[in-house]
Amino acid sequence: MSKSGGRPADVAIDCAEPEAPTCFGSNFATPSSAEQQKLSDQSTNRCRGCPAPVLCLGSSVLLALALCAALVLSDSNLLYQSDSQTASVGWQGPQSSPDPPAMLGVQISTAIFGRYLCERHASLTTAWEALAGAAGAVDFGKFTQFTTDGLRKPLNATQAWWVFSELDENQDLILQKTEFFGTLDQVPF
């Protein structure tokens, strides 16, 4: 056992140089065996546990992490003031409320749809026969096909859906003959 703390001598970390160091070709004197033992014991105590460079490195890493955290958590206005000044020159986004549906491309109503029917068909009865044939109801797919092919001016899918939903009074996604006539009879066109 060594004197330095109860470890066996063969497990102790020896930090001393085994040979005499040289410096640019000049040799230094080798210490005596007693001096070597004293140096070995001192270096064993010094090298046990965490060496000083590891503590220094660990402290540096912790300090860097603390600085990064402080930077992230700080007020972002201090960091990005120039960006807000630049943004004031560029696009400002919408300045008013959204446009009404007519301005968004729908541009249809049941009255306009009724006029389109009258331009192509002699009456609502002939229009319904062109739409549904002998059936008493149609779904949206059939209605869309009719608004594309059965009108003088075809409707787009959005316009067709809007008209279909206005005509389908009970909103069951099936347009009944009574709903078709009931709604269009009340609309002046």
TAZIFEN-V386244 format. One record per backbone hydrogen bond with DSSP energy under -0.5 kcal/mol. CO is the residue of the C=O (numbers start at 1). NH is the residue of the N-H. E is the energy in kcal/mol with one decimal. If there is no record, write none. Layout:
BEGIN
CO;NH;E / CO;NH;E
END
This chain:
BEGIN
2;5;-0.6 / 2;6;-0.8 / 7;2;-2.8 / 8;11;-1.3 / 8;12;-0.9 / 12;14;-0.5 / 13;15;-0.7 / 21;28;-1.1 / 23;26;-1.8 / 26;23;-2.0 / 32;36;-2.6 / 33;37;-2.1 / 34;38;-2.2 / 35;39;-2.8 / 36;40;-2.5 / 37;41;-2.6 / 38;42;-2.2 / 39;43;-2.7 / 40;44;-2.2 / 41;45;-1.8 / 42;46;-2.1 / 43;47;-2.7 / 44;48;-0.9 / 49;51;-0.6 / 51;54;-0.6 / 51;55;-1.6 / 52;56;-2.4 / 53;57;-2.5 / 54;58;-2.8 / 55;59;-2.4 / 56;60;-2.1 / 57;61;-2.4 / 58;62;-2.4 / 59;63;-2.3 / 60;64;-2.3 / 61;65;-2.5 / 62;66;-2.3 / 63;67;-2.2 / 64;68;-2.3 / 65;69;-2.5 / 66;70;-2.3 / 67;71;-2.1 / 68;72;-2.4 / 69;73;-2.4 / 70;74;-0.9 / 75;78;-1.0 / 75;79;-0.6 / 76;80;-2.2 / 80;84;-1.4 / 81;85;-1.4 / 82;86;-1.9 / 83;87;-2.4 / 84;88;-1.0 / 86;89;-1.3 / 86;90;-0.9 / 100;103;-1.6 / 100;104;-0.7 / 101;104;-1.2 / 101;106;-1.4 / 102;105;-0.7 / 109;113;-2.5 / 110;114;-2.3 / 111;115;-2.0 / 112;116;-2.4 / 113;117;-2.1 / 114;118;-2.3 / 115;119;-1.9 / 116;120;-1.0 / 116;152;-0.6 / 117;120;-0.5 / 117;121;-3.0 / 123;127;-1.8 / 124;128;-2.6 / 125;129;-2.2 / 126;130;-2.0 / 127;131;-1.9 / 128;132;-3.6 / 128;133;-0.7 / 129;133;-1.3 / 132;135;-1.6 / 136;177;-2.3 / 138;175;-3.1 / 139;143;-2.1 / 140;144;-2.8 / 141;145;-1.9 / 142;146;-2.0 / 143;147;-2.5 / 144;148;-1.3 / 145;149;-2.4 / 146;150;-3.3 / 147;155;-1.6 / 152;154;-0.6 / 156;160;-2.7 / 157;161;-2.3 / 158;162;-2.2 / 159;163;-2.5 / 160;164;-2.7 / 161;165;-2.7 / 162;166;-1.7 / 163;167;-2.4 / 164;168;-2.6 / 167;169;-1.7 / 168;171;-1.3 / 173;140;-0.6 / 174;176;-0.8 / 175;138;-2.0 / 176;180;-2.3 / 177;181;-2.4 / 178;182;-2.7 / 179;183;-2.3 / 180;184;-2.0 / 181;185;-2.4 / 182;186;-0.6 / 183;186;-0.7 / 184;187;-0.5 / 186;188;-0.5
END
